């Protein structure tokens, strides 16, 4: 992500982050048709200058193919 420019402020330093809920657990994605199956943590990239979140993705997409 070093060559990515923020669409909001045009800053070029991004950082990877994990979204967590109040108790400190990471937010996970579950398959819509089988919410009790395996899940995957959701990871994001955000701008270090303005905080804009511009990318969200699941770390283990194979876990969602049920």
N, CA, C and O of each residue as an XYZ file, in Angstrom:
264
protein
N       0.820     -1.199      0.000
C       0.000      0.000      0.000
C       0.859      1.257      0.000
O       0.328      2.356      0.162
N       2.148      1.131     -0.174
C       3.036      2.288     -0.142
C       2.798      3.262     -1.286
O       3.070      4.453     -1.132
N       2.296      2.793     -2.436
C       2.088      3.673     -3.577
C       0.658      4.199     -3.663
O       0.307      4.849     -4.648
N      -0.165      3.938     -2.669
C      -1.551      4.385     -2.669
C      -1.648      5.800     -2.112
O      -0.966      6.151     -1.148
N      -2.497      6.599     -2.728
C      -2.732      7.968     -2.277
C      -4.156      8.050     -1.737
O      -5.091      7.540     -2.356
N      -4.316      8.682     -0.603
C      -5.634      8.838      0.010
C      -6.534      9.674     -0.897
O      -6.128     10.753     -1.328
N      -7.750      9.201     -1.200
C      -8.657      9.967     -2.048
C      -9.232     11.209     -1.360
O      -9.783     12.087     -2.024
N      -9.106     11.282     -0.046
C      -9.666     12.420      0.687
C      -8.647     13.553      0.851
O      -8.965     14.713      0.591
N      -7.411     13.217      1.288
C      -6.431     14.269      1.590
C      -5.152     14.174      0.752
O      -4.273     15.027      0.873
N      -5.043     13.152     -0.091
C      -3.901     12.927     -0.976
C      -2.603     12.601     -0.241
O      -1.522     12.689     -0.824
N      -2.699     12.233      1.010
C      -1.536     11.773      1.775
C      -1.158     10.387      1.269
O      -2.019      9.664      0.767
N       0.098     10.003      1.387
C       0.511      8.720      0.814
C       0.976      7.688      1.838
O       1.629      6.712      1.469
N       0.657      7.882      3.101
C       1.040      6.881      4.100
C      -0.212      6.209      4.652
O      -1.063      6.846      5.274
N      -0.299      4.909      4.407
C      -1.429      4.116      4.850
C      -0.972      3.112      5.897
O       0.209      2.773      5.976
N      -1.911      2.646      6.691
C      -1.595      1.662      7.718
C      -2.697      0.611      7.762
O      -3.871      0.910      7.542
N      -2.301     -0.617      8.047
C      -3.242     -1.720      8.180
C      -3.805     -1.715      9.594
O      -3.079     -1.465     10.555
N      -5.097     -1.990      9.720
C      -5.720     -2.018     11.035
C      -6.778     -3.097     11.139
O      -7.222     -3.648     10.133
N      -7.174     -3.391     12.359
C      -8.238     -4.348     12.637
C      -9.324     -3.634     13.424
O      -9.034     -2.948     14.405
N     -10.563     -3.788     13.004
C     -11.692     -3.180     13.705
C     -12.070     -4.087     14.870
O     -12.238     -5.294     14.693
N     -12.205     -3.510     16.056
C     -12.545     -4.286     17.248
C     -13.804     -3.714     17.895
O     -14.105     -2.527     17.770
N     -14.521     -4.583     18.582
C     -15.714     -4.160     19.320
C     -15.319     -3.803     20.746
O     -14.149     -3.927     21.110
N     -16.265     -3.367     21.550
C     -16.005     -2.879     22.894
C     -15.238     -3.812     23.804
O     -14.468     -3.349     24.646
N     -15.425     -5.114     23.659
C     -14.724     -6.043     24.547
C     -13.352     -6.439     24.011
O     -12.687     -7.294     24.597
N     -12.919     -5.831     22.909
C     -11.595     -6.098     22.361
C     -11.539     -7.180     21.304
O     -10.477     -7.431     20.734
N     -12.662     -7.828     21.029
C     -12.683     -8.887     20.019
C     -12.712     -8.273     18.620
O     -13.360     -7.251     18.395
N     -12.008     -8.902     17.690
C     -11.997     -8.438     16.304
C     -13.349     -8.707     15.648
O     -14.004     -9.704     15.950
N     -13.760     -7.814     14.754
C     -14.993     -7.994     13.988
C     -14.750     -9.070     12.939
O     -13.717     -9.065     12.270
N     -15.696     -9.987     12.792
C     -15.571    -11.099     11.846
C     -16.704    -11.071     10.835
O     -17.806    -10.608     11.132
N     -16.424    -11.570      9.637
C     -17.428    -11.753      8.589
C     -17.858    -13.210      8.598
O     -17.027    -14.113      8.701
N     -19.176    -13.434      8.488
C     -19.742    -14.779      8.408
C     -20.507    -14.900      7.099
O     -21.011    -13.896      6.596
N     -20.610    -16.110      6.526
C     -21.431    -16.287      5.332
C     -22.891    -15.952      5.650
O     -23.400    -16.339      6.702
N     -23.556    -15.242      4.756
C     -24.949    -14.833      4.967
C     -25.868    -16.043      5.130
O     -26.781    -16.024      5.956
N     -25.630    -17.085      4.350
C     -26.519    -18.245      4.369
C     -26.179    -19.270      5.447
O     -26.905    -20.250      5.617
N     -25.085    -19.056      6.177
C     -24.693    -19.999      7.225
C     -23.901    -19.262      8.312
O     -22.688    -19.446      8.417
N     -24.570    -18.428      9.121
C     -23.862    -17.596     10.095
C     -23.187    -18.359     11.231
O     -22.459    -17.758     12.022
N     -23.411    -19.659     11.328
C     -22.759    -20.441     12.383
C     -21.540    -21.194     11.870
O     -20.930    -21.969     12.607
N     -21.187    -20.970     10.619
C     -20.023    -21.648     10.045
C     -18.750    -20.865     10.372
O     -18.771    -19.953     11.199
N     -17.656    -21.223      9.725
C     -16.392    -20.531      9.965
C     -16.506    -19.067      9.554
O     -17.321    -18.701      8.707
N     -15.682    -18.255     10.167
C     -15.680    -16.824      9.889
C     -14.276    -16.377      9.495
O     -13.344    -17.179      9.434
N     -14.149    -15.103      9.233
C     -12.854    -14.513      8.924
C     -12.781    -13.124      9.531
O     -13.754    -12.373      9.463
N     -11.636    -12.762     10.130
C     -11.470    -11.394     10.619
C     -11.531    -10.400      9.456
O     -11.150    -10.725      8.331
N     -12.007     -9.203      9.734
C     -12.041     -8.129      8.744
C     -10.857     -7.208      9.013
O     -10.651     -6.757     10.139
N     -10.088     -6.936      7.975
C      -8.923     -6.066      8.063
C      -9.184     -4.816      7.236
O      -9.953     -4.853      6.276
N      -8.550     -3.716      7.603
C      -8.741     -2.473      6.860
C      -7.408     -1.772      6.624
O      -6.408     -2.059      7.282
N      -7.419     -0.856      5.681
C      -6.317      0.077      5.486
C      -6.886      1.472      5.657
O      -7.987      1.766      5.194
N      -6.120      2.336      6.331
C      -6.589      3.690      6.571
C      -5.448      4.681      6.404
O      -4.276      4.315      6.486
N      -5.800      5.926      6.172
C      -4.829      7.001      5.981
C      -4.310      7.467      7.343
O      -5.094      7.729      8.255
N      -2.998      7.567      7.472
C      -2.406      8.034      8.729
C      -2.594      9.535      8.945
O      -2.452     10.016     10.069
N      -2.907     10.270      7.901
C      -3.068     11.709      8.014
C      -4.478     12.106      8.443
O      -4.644     12.871      9.393
N      -5.502     11.588      7.744
C      -6.874     12.032      8.026
C      -7.768     10.936      8.603
O      -8.879     11.222      9.048
N      -7.301      9.682      8.604
C      -8.077      8.588      9.172
C      -9.079      7.951      8.231
O      -9.821      7.055      8.637
N      -9.118      8.389      6.993
C     -10.063      7.841      6.020
C      -9.830      6.344      5.836
O      -8.704      5.920      5.574
N     -10.887      5.538      5.973
C     -10.801      4.090      5.754
C     -11.195      3.844      4.308
O     -12.314      4.157      3.901
N     -10.275      3.281      3.532
C     -10.583      3.117      2.120
C     -10.535      1.688      1.624
O     -10.731      1.447      0.433
N     -10.284      0.756      2.486
C     -10.277     -0.634      2.051
C     -10.631     -1.532      3.220
O     -10.034     -1.428      4.291
N     -11.595     -2.411      3.022
C     -11.953     -3.447      3.984
C     -11.911     -4.776      3.252
O     -12.372     -4.879      2.115
N     -11.365     -5.783      3.894
C     -11.372     -7.103      3.268
C     -11.317     -8.181      4.325
O     -10.876     -7.941      5.449
N     -11.771     -9.383      3.960
C     -11.691    -10.518      4.869
C     -10.326    -11.172      4.696
O      -9.837    -11.314      3.575
N      -9.715    -11.568      5.799
C      -8.378    -12.157      5.754
C      -8.379    -13.582      5.212
O      -7.420    -14.000      4.565
N      -9.443    -14.323      5.471
C      -9.507    -15.734      5.069
C     -10.782    -15.991      4.269
O     -11.725    -16.582      4.795
N     -10.831    -15.557      3.004
C     -12.052    -15.718      2.219
C     -12.465    -17.173      2.028
O     -13.653    -17.448      1.855
N     -11.534    -18.100      2.053
C     -11.881    -19.520      1.900
C     -12.781    -19.996      3.038
O     -13.568    -20.923      2.848
N     -12.681    -19.379      4.219
C     -13.539    -19.751      5.347
C     -15.005    -19.431      5.079
O     -15.888    -20.012      5.712
N     -15.275    -18.520      4.155
C     -16.643    -18.076      3.897
C     -17.301    -18.836      2.756
O     -18.471    -18.605      2.448
N     -16.573    -19.725      2.138
C     -17.095    -20.508      1.018
C     -17.686    -21.800      1.552
O     -17.047    -22.852      1.532
N     -18.927    -21.699      2.032
C     -19.549    -22.878      2.649
C     -20.565    -23.516      1.746
O     -21.177    -24.518      2.117
